[in-house]
Amino acid sequence: MSPKIRTPIHMAAGKRSKNGGKTSMWLAQNPSKRWAELFFLLYTPFWLTLCLGIVVPFKLYENFRELEYLLVAMISAIPSFVIPMFFVGKADKGVPLKDRYWVKVCYLVIIVIISDVPMHNSPPRFPGNMSHRPQFRFFNHRPVVRYIIVEYYWSVASLWIILFSYVGNYFWTHYFFKVLGASYTFPSWKMNDVPHTTFLLTHVCFLFYHVASNMTLRRLRYALADVPEKIRWCIEGAWILALSYFIAYLETIAIANFPYYEFVDREAMYKVGCLFYAIYFVVSFPMFLRIDEKPGDKWDLARVAVDALGAAMLVTIILDLWRIFLGPIVPVSDTQQCAQAGLPWFADHVNTT
């Protein structure tokens, strides 16, 4: 009888941790990634309680204006990247910031401050030897900004998630308007007609969704380690589709009591619109899992950014194909017709012949 082939999944499951226990089938082997995933899971009840346990049931939003909505979103999102700054996980102690997993889900966009940094006759002095730090030619004429971007990008947002969710809010929200018949009617400051509040709340939502997906996909792969590859791919694909639809449906149900996020036909949104929303996650869940998942395959920030933007582009293509070939799931006015040339976030796109 031929010996049983041991796949990397078998070997990983058989490994023992430093304390003598077997490696978890749910958690990452990478200690930095494992710590970050647990942190994001433990952080989730905080913002969920604030938004869905306090603000919505007590209808505090009835007294909110633009500032209050933004403050709630900031209180929900900012601690997710500030807390790890002060409470460093054991696995991350002594590890350079750029190599920590949560840093790869944490990145800074500080463009607004670039033009405001004061210049000096001589370069500023920073602690430690700066010679080993990465240099960015684009910022060579602004040493202060170069230092901030290299060293403190982790303090503002999740790199992969912020890029993916930024594209989702800035571009894909318009598919919700034109294909699903959704609308935001609460007072808010906006960018591209999308509330700033949703940019921040989407970040923490997507962190939770993707960490939960990581854990379930990891456990599924352990369970299917002995299954033929083609069958394993089919089962995993079916699970990703089911989980994506479940997450989309759960979110839609969870915010149903908030009256200022409206749908032309809520029943159609539950049945068909959630499938449209699930497209986000069908693409992103398996791609997000790959970050630092394989031992010895460390992702740098550039690779993380390219991967997130690639996932976002693929989702955009699929959503636009739905818009053109399937059209809206609800009746829309002539001015909102979407089965036409152009892109839905172009306010004045028209039919071409």
Beta strands, then each sheet from edge to edge (+ up, - down):
strand 1: 182-184
strand 2: 190-191
strand 3: 194-195
strand 4: 261-263
sheet 1: 1+ 4-
sheet 2: 2+ 3-
end
